[in-house]
């Protein structure tokens, strides 16, 4: 009687056969030479002219006093001022988010209150109608 021994094999670059992968038949939407390097993205972002690579573009109603300045050429005082400006913008944005959350919660509570009042009126009408039938 022969016994079969299952040997576990280790995949290496010498015994691995790669899969064929996917074949794309639709035309490519890539535009040659239309990519941005990290340096270009950061430079345009710090100058305030972000390239259209974001899903949701950001619009600012305030003009930054640091628009057009190169971060690599700033001295320490300018960098500290820029940091304070960014912290202020972030704080303002967080406060706006908190206000919107509170407003949303208040709106939801008002809607629930109105729905409960309507349900109470409907219940009262149905109970009053049932009492008339007796």
PyMOL CGO cylinders between C-alpha atoms (Angstrom):
from pymol import cmd
from pymol.cgo import CYLINDER

trace = [
    CYLINDER, 0.00, 0.00, 0.00, 1.35, 3.36, -1.02, 0.3, 1, 1, 1, 1, 1, 1,
    CYLINDER, 1.35, 3.36, -1.02, 0.83, 6.41, 1.10, 0.3, 1, 1, 1, 1, 1, 1,
    CYLINDER, 0.83, 6.41, 1.10, 0.56, 9.81, -0.43, 0.3, 1, 1, 1, 1, 1, 1,
    CYLINDER, 0.56, 9.81, -0.43, 2.46, 12.61, 1.27, 0.3, 1, 1, 1, 1, 1, 1,
    CYLINDER, 2.46, 12.61, 1.27, 1.33, 16.15, 0.60, 0.3, 1, 1, 1, 1, 1, 1,
    CYLINDER, 1.33, 16.15, 0.60, 4.33, 18.37, 0.30, 0.3, 1, 1, 1, 1, 1, 1,
    CYLINDER, 4.33, 18.37, 0.30, 3.89, 22.06, 0.92, 0.3, 1, 1, 1, 1, 1, 1,
    CYLINDER, 3.89, 22.06, 0.92, 5.79, 24.06, -1.61, 0.3, 1, 1, 1, 1, 1, 1,
    CYLINDER, 5.79, 24.06, -1.61, 7.14, 27.53, -1.23, 0.3, 1, 1, 1, 1, 1, 1,
    CYLINDER, 7.14, 27.53, -1.23, 6.60, 29.95, -4.07, 0.3, 1, 1, 1, 1, 1, 1,
    CYLINDER, 6.60, 29.95, -4.07, 9.75, 31.68, -5.24, 0.3, 1, 1, 1, 1, 1, 1,
    CYLINDER, 9.75, 31.68, -5.24, 10.79, 33.62, -8.29, 0.3, 1, 1, 1, 1, 1, 1,
    CYLINDER, 10.79, 33.62, -8.29, 12.11, 30.38, -9.76, 0.3, 1, 1, 1, 1, 1, 1,
    CYLINDER, 12.11, 30.38, -9.76, 8.96, 28.25, -9.53, 0.3, 1, 1, 1, 1, 1, 1,
    CYLINDER, 8.96, 28.25, -9.53, 6.24, 30.91, -9.80, 0.3, 1, 1, 1, 1, 1, 1,
    CYLINDER, 6.24, 30.91, -9.80, 4.25, 31.29, -13.00, 0.3, 1, 1, 1, 1, 1, 1,
    CYLINDER, 4.25, 31.29, -13.00, 2.47, 34.64, -13.03, 0.3, 1, 1, 1, 1, 1, 1,
    CYLINDER, 2.47, 34.64, -13.03, -1.16, 34.92, -14.07, 0.3, 1, 1, 1, 1, 1, 1,
    CYLINDER, -1.16, 34.92, -14.07, -2.12, 36.47, -17.37, 0.3, 1, 1, 1, 1, 1, 1,
    CYLINDER, -2.12, 36.47, -17.37, -3.82, 39.44, -15.71, 0.3, 1, 1, 1, 1, 1, 1,
    CYLINDER, -3.82, 39.44, -15.71, -6.65, 41.52, -17.11, 0.3, 1, 1, 1, 1, 1, 1,
    CYLINDER, -6.65, 41.52, -17.11, -7.02, 42.69, -20.67, 0.3, 1, 1, 1, 1, 1, 1,
    CYLINDER, -7.02, 42.69, -20.67, -8.63, 46.10, -21.03, 0.3, 1, 1, 1, 1, 1, 1,
    CYLINDER, -8.63, 46.10, -21.03, -10.58, 46.60, -24.21, 0.3, 1, 1, 1, 1, 1, 1,
    CYLINDER, -10.58, 46.60, -24.21, -12.03, 50.06, -23.57, 0.3, 1, 1, 1, 1, 1, 1,
    CYLINDER, -12.03, 50.06, -23.57, -10.03, 53.08, -24.73, 0.3, 1, 1, 1, 1, 1, 1,
    CYLINDER, -10.03, 53.08, -24.73, -7.71, 54.61, -22.15, 0.3, 1, 1, 1, 1, 1, 1,
    CYLINDER, -7.71, 54.61, -22.15, -8.74, 57.90, -20.55, 0.3, 1, 1, 1, 1, 1, 1,
    CYLINDER, -8.74, 57.90, -20.55, -5.14, 58.76, -19.68, 0.3, 1, 1, 1, 1, 1, 1,
    CYLINDER, -5.14, 58.76, -19.68, -3.78, 61.87, -21.33, 0.3, 1, 1, 1, 1, 1, 1,
    CYLINDER, -3.78, 61.87, -21.33, -0.05, 61.52, -22.06, 0.3, 1, 1, 1, 1, 1, 1,
    CYLINDER, -0.05, 61.52, -22.06, 2.23, 64.05, -20.33, 0.3, 1, 1, 1, 1, 1, 1,
    CYLINDER, 2.23, 64.05, -20.33, -0.71, 65.36, -18.26, 0.3, 1, 1, 1, 1, 1, 1,
    CYLINDER, -0.71, 65.36, -18.26, 0.50, 64.22, -14.86, 0.3, 1, 1, 1, 1, 1, 1,
    CYLINDER, 0.50, 64.22, -14.86, 1.74, 66.42, -12.04, 0.3, 1, 1, 1, 1, 1, 1,
    CYLINDER, 1.74, 66.42, -12.04, 4.84, 65.77, -9.97, 0.3, 1, 1, 1, 1, 1, 1,
    CYLINDER, 4.84, 65.77, -9.97, 4.63, 66.13, -6.20, 0.3, 1, 1, 1, 1, 1, 1,
    CYLINDER, 4.63, 66.13, -6.20, 6.72, 69.31, -6.41, 0.3, 1, 1, 1, 1, 1, 1,
    CYLINDER, 6.72, 69.31, -6.41, 4.34, 70.84, -8.99, 0.3, 1, 1, 1, 1, 1, 1,
    CYLINDER, 4.34, 70.84, -8.99, 1.29, 69.96, -6.90, 0.3, 1, 1, 1, 1, 1, 1,
    CYLINDER, 1.29, 69.96, -6.90, 2.78, 71.44, -3.72, 0.3, 1, 1, 1, 1, 1, 1,
    CYLINDER, 2.78, 71.44, -3.72, 4.00, 74.56, -5.53, 0.3, 1, 1, 1, 1, 1, 1,
    CYLINDER, 4.00, 74.56, -5.53, 0.63, 75.24, -7.11, 0.3, 1, 1, 1, 1, 1, 1,
    CYLINDER, 0.63, 75.24, -7.11, -1.15, 74.47, -3.82, 0.3, 1, 1, 1, 1, 1, 1,
    CYLINDER, -1.15, 74.47, -3.82, 0.99, 76.88, -1.83, 0.3, 1, 1, 1, 1, 1, 1,
    CYLINDER, 0.99, 76.88, -1.83, 0.44, 79.56, -4.43, 0.3, 1, 1, 1, 1, 1, 1,
    CYLINDER, 0.44, 79.56, -4.43, -3.31, 79.08, -4.06, 0.3, 1, 1, 1, 1, 1, 1,
    CYLINDER, -3.31, 79.08, -4.06, -3.92, 77.67, -7.53, 0.3, 1, 1, 1, 1, 1, 1,
    CYLINDER, -3.92, 77.67, -7.53, -4.56, 74.00, -6.88, 0.3, 1, 1, 1, 1, 1, 1,
    CYLINDER, -4.56, 74.00, -6.88, -4.72, 71.85, -10.00, 0.3, 1, 1, 1, 1, 1, 1,
    CYLINDER, -4.72, 71.85, -10.00, -8.07, 70.25, -10.78, 0.3, 1, 1, 1, 1, 1, 1,
    CYLINDER, -8.07, 70.25, -10.78, -7.14, 66.87, -9.33, 0.3, 1, 1, 1, 1, 1, 1,
    CYLINDER, -7.14, 66.87, -9.33, -9.46, 66.92, -6.32, 0.3, 1, 1, 1, 1, 1, 1,
    CYLINDER, -9.46, 66.92, -6.32, -12.88, 65.30, -6.36, 0.3, 1, 1, 1, 1, 1, 1,
    CYLINDER, -12.88, 65.30, -6.36, -14.38, 68.23, -4.51, 0.3, 1, 1, 1, 1, 1, 1,
    CYLINDER, -14.38, 68.23, -4.51, -12.56, 71.48, -5.24, 0.3, 1, 1, 1, 1, 1, 1,
    CYLINDER, -12.56, 71.48, -5.24, -11.94, 73.84, -2.36, 0.3, 1, 1, 1, 1, 1, 1,
    CYLINDER, -11.94, 73.84, -2.36, -12.90, 77.48, -2.68, 0.3, 1, 1, 1, 1, 1, 1,
    CYLINDER, -12.90, 77.48, -2.68, -11.81, 80.08, -0.18, 0.3, 1, 1, 1, 1, 1, 1,
    CYLINDER, -11.81, 80.08, -0.18, -13.50, 83.43, 0.23, 0.3, 1, 1, 1, 1, 1, 1,
    CYLINDER, -13.50, 83.43, 0.23, -10.46, 84.82, 2.00, 0.3, 1, 1, 1, 1, 1, 1,
    CYLINDER, -10.46, 84.82, 2.00, -7.27, 85.65, 0.17, 0.3, 1, 1, 1, 1, 1, 1,
    CYLINDER, -7.27, 85.65, 0.17, -4.29, 84.21, 1.96, 0.3, 1, 1, 1, 1, 1, 1,
    CYLINDER, -4.29, 84.21, 1.96, -1.49, 86.64, 2.75, 0.3, 1, 1, 1, 1, 1, 1,
    CYLINDER, -1.49, 86.64, 2.75, 0.87, 83.80, 1.85, 0.3, 1, 1, 1, 1, 1, 1,
    CYLINDER, 0.87, 83.80, 1.85, -0.45, 83.23, -1.67, 0.3, 1, 1, 1, 1, 1, 1,
    CYLINDER, -0.45, 83.23, -1.67, 2.33, 83.00, -4.21, 0.3, 1, 1, 1, 1, 1, 1,
    CYLINDER, 2.33, 83.00, -4.21, 5.07, 82.55, -1.63, 0.3, 1, 1, 1, 1, 1, 1,
    CYLINDER, 5.07, 82.55, -1.63, 7.48, 79.64, -1.99, 0.3, 1, 1, 1, 1, 1, 1,
    CYLINDER, 7.48, 79.64, -1.99, 7.59, 77.61, 1.24, 0.3, 1, 1, 1, 1, 1, 1,
    CYLINDER, 7.59, 77.61, 1.24, 11.17, 76.54, 0.53, 0.3, 1, 1, 1, 1, 1, 1,
    CYLINDER, 11.17, 76.54, 0.53, 12.32, 80.19, 0.45, 0.3, 1, 1, 1, 1, 1, 1,
    CYLINDER, 12.32, 80.19, 0.45, 10.50, 81.40, 3.59, 0.3, 1, 1, 1, 1, 1, 1,
    CYLINDER, 10.50, 81.40, 3.59, 12.39, 82.37, 6.73, 0.3, 1, 1, 1, 1, 1, 1,
    CYLINDER, 12.39, 82.37, 6.73, 11.42, 81.08, 10.18, 0.3, 1, 1, 1, 1, 1, 1,
    CYLINDER, 11.42, 81.08, 10.18, 9.19, 84.06, 11.04, 0.3, 1, 1, 1, 1, 1, 1,
    CYLINDER, 9.19, 84.06, 11.04, 7.19, 83.64, 7.83, 0.3, 1, 1, 1, 1, 1, 1,
    CYLINDER, 7.19, 83.64, 7.83, 6.87, 79.92, 8.50, 0.3, 1, 1, 1, 1, 1, 1,
    CYLINDER, 6.87, 79.92, 8.50, 5.63, 80.60, 12.04, 0.3, 1, 1, 1, 1, 1, 1,
    CYLINDER, 5.63, 80.60, 12.04, 3.11, 83.12, 10.71, 0.3, 1, 1, 1, 1, 1, 1,
    CYLINDER, 3.11, 83.12, 10.71, 2.00, 80.66, 8.05, 0.3, 1, 1, 1, 1, 1, 1,
    CYLINDER, 2.00, 80.66, 8.05, 1.59, 77.98, 10.73, 0.3, 1, 1, 1, 1, 1, 1,
    CYLINDER, 1.59, 77.98, 10.73, -0.55, 80.34, 12.85, 0.3, 1, 1, 1, 1, 1, 1,
    CYLINDER, -0.55, 80.34, 12.85, -2.63, 81.20, 9.78, 0.3, 1, 1, 1, 1, 1, 1,
    CYLINDER, -2.63, 81.20, 9.78, -3.19, 77.52, 8.99, 0.3, 1, 1, 1, 1, 1, 1,
    CYLINDER, -3.19, 77.52, 8.99, -4.10, 76.76, 12.62, 0.3, 1, 1, 1, 1, 1, 1,
    CYLINDER, -4.10, 76.76, 12.62, -6.62, 79.65, 12.56, 0.3, 1, 1, 1, 1, 1, 1,
    CYLINDER, -6.62, 79.65, 12.56, -8.13, 78.37, 9.31, 0.3, 1, 1, 1, 1, 1, 1,
    CYLINDER, -8.13, 78.37, 9.31, -8.41, 74.87, 10.78, 0.3, 1, 1, 1, 1, 1, 1,
    CYLINDER, -8.41, 74.87, 10.78, -9.97, 76.17, 14.01, 0.3, 1, 1, 1, 1, 1, 1,
    CYLINDER, -9.97, 76.17, 14.01, -12.50, 78.20, 12.01, 0.3, 1, 1, 1, 1, 1, 1,
    CYLINDER, -12.50, 78.20, 12.01, -13.33, 75.19, 9.87, 0.3, 1, 1, 1, 1, 1, 1,
    CYLINDER, -13.33, 75.19, 9.87, -13.76, 72.95, 12.93, 0.3, 1, 1, 1, 1, 1, 1,
    CYLINDER, -13.76, 72.95, 12.93, -16.03, 75.55, 14.57, 0.3, 1, 1, 1, 1, 1, 1,
    CYLINDER, -16.03, 75.55, 14.57, -18.11, 75.76, 11.39, 0.3, 1, 1, 1, 1, 1, 1,
    CYLINDER, -18.11, 75.76, 11.39, -18.44, 71.97, 11.35, 0.3, 1, 1, 1, 1, 1, 1,
    CYLINDER, -18.44, 71.97, 11.35, -19.55, 71.98, 15.00, 0.3, 1, 1, 1, 1, 1, 1,
    CYLINDER, -19.55, 71.98, 15.00, -22.16, 74.69, 14.24, 0.3, 1, 1, 1, 1, 1, 1,
    CYLINDER, -22.16, 74.69, 14.24, -23.49, 72.68, 11.32, 0.3, 1, 1, 1, 1, 1, 1,
    CYLINDER, -23.49, 72.68, 11.32, -23.69, 69.51, 13.44, 0.3, 1, 1, 1, 1, 1, 1,
    CYLINDER, -23.69, 69.51, 13.44, -25.61, 71.38, 16.17, 0.3, 1, 1, 1, 1, 1, 1,
    CYLINDER, -25.61, 71.38, 16.17, -27.94, 72.89, 13.55, 0.3, 1, 1, 1, 1, 1, 1,
    CYLINDER, -27.94, 72.89, 13.55, -28.49, 69.46, 11.99, 0.3, 1, 1, 1, 1, 1, 1,
    CYLINDER, -28.49, 69.46, 11.99, -29.25, 67.95, 15.40, 0.3, 1, 1, 1, 1, 1, 1,
    CYLINDER, -29.25, 67.95, 15.40, -31.70, 70.77, 16.17, 0.3, 1, 1, 1, 1, 1, 1,
    CYLINDER, -31.70, 70.77, 16.17, -33.38, 70.28, 12.78, 0.3, 1, 1, 1, 1, 1, 1,
    CYLINDER, -33.38, 70.28, 12.78, -33.69, 66.53, 13.41, 0.3, 1, 1, 1, 1, 1, 1,
    CYLINDER, -33.69, 66.53, 13.41, -35.17, 67.13, 16.86, 0.3, 1, 1, 1, 1, 1, 1,
    CYLINDER, -35.17, 67.13, 16.86, -37.67, 69.61, 15.41, 0.3, 1, 1, 1, 1, 1, 1,
    CYLINDER, -37.67, 69.61, 15.41, -38.68, 67.10, 12.73, 0.3, 1, 1, 1, 1, 1, 1,
    CYLINDER, -38.68, 67.10, 12.73, -39.15, 64.39, 15.38, 0.3, 1, 1, 1, 1, 1, 1,
    CYLINDER, -39.15, 64.39, 15.38, -41.23, 66.76, 17.49, 0.3, 1, 1, 1, 1, 1, 1,
    CYLINDER, -41.23, 66.76, 17.49, -43.49, 67.59, 14.55, 0.3, 1, 1, 1, 1, 1, 1,
    CYLINDER, -43.49, 67.59, 14.55, -43.83, 63.89, 13.65, 0.3, 1, 1, 1, 1, 1, 1,
    CYLINDER, -43.83, 63.89, 13.65, -44.75, 63.01, 17.26, 0.3, 1, 1, 1, 1, 1, 1,
    CYLINDER, -44.75, 63.01, 17.26, -47.32, 65.81, 17.37, 0.3, 1, 1, 1, 1, 1, 1,
    CYLINDER, -47.32, 65.81, 17.37, -48.88, 64.57, 14.11, 0.3, 1, 1, 1, 1, 1, 1,
    CYLINDER, -48.88, 64.57, 14.11, -48.95, 61.00, 15.43, 0.3, 1, 1, 1, 1, 1, 1,
    CYLINDER, -48.95, 61.00, 15.43, -50.57, 62.20, 18.67, 0.3, 1, 1, 1, 1, 1, 1,
    CYLINDER, -50.57, 62.20, 18.67, -53.25, 64.12, 16.72, 0.3, 1, 1, 1, 1, 1, 1,
    CYLINDER, -53.25, 64.12, 16.72, -53.94, 61.08, 14.53, 0.3, 1, 1, 1, 1, 1, 1,
    CYLINDER, -53.94, 61.08, 14.53, -54.14, 58.85, 17.59, 0.3, 1, 1, 1, 1, 1, 1,
    CYLINDER, -54.14, 58.85, 17.59, -56.52, 61.31, 19.31, 0.3, 1, 1, 1, 1, 1, 1,
    CYLINDER, -56.52, 61.31, 19.31, -58.72, 61.42, 16.21, 0.3, 1, 1, 1, 1, 1, 1,
    CYLINDER, -58.72, 61.42, 16.21, -58.84, 57.62, 15.98, 0.3, 1, 1, 1, 1, 1, 1,
    CYLINDER, -58.84, 57.62, 15.98, -59.63, 57.29, 19.71, 0.3, 1, 1, 1, 1, 1, 1,
    CYLINDER, -59.63, 57.29, 19.71, -62.30, 60.01, 19.46, 0.3, 1, 1, 1, 1, 1, 1,
    CYLINDER, -62.30, 60.01, 19.46, -63.82, 58.26, 16.42, 0.3, 1, 1, 1, 1, 1, 1,
    CYLINDER, -63.82, 58.26, 16.42, -63.86, 54.94, 18.27, 0.3, 1, 1, 1, 1, 1, 1,
    CYLINDER, -63.86, 54.94, 18.27, -65.58, 56.59, 21.26, 0.3, 1, 1, 1, 1, 1, 1,
    CYLINDER, -65.58, 56.59, 21.26, -68.35, 58.01, 19.01, 0.3, 1, 1, 1, 1, 1, 1,
    CYLINDER, -68.35, 58.01, 19.01, -69.10, 54.54, 17.66, 0.3, 1, 1, 1, 1, 1, 1,
    CYLINDER, -69.10, 54.54, 17.66, -69.73, 53.20, 21.17, 0.3, 1, 1, 1, 1, 1, 1,
]
cmd.load_cgo(trace, "trace")
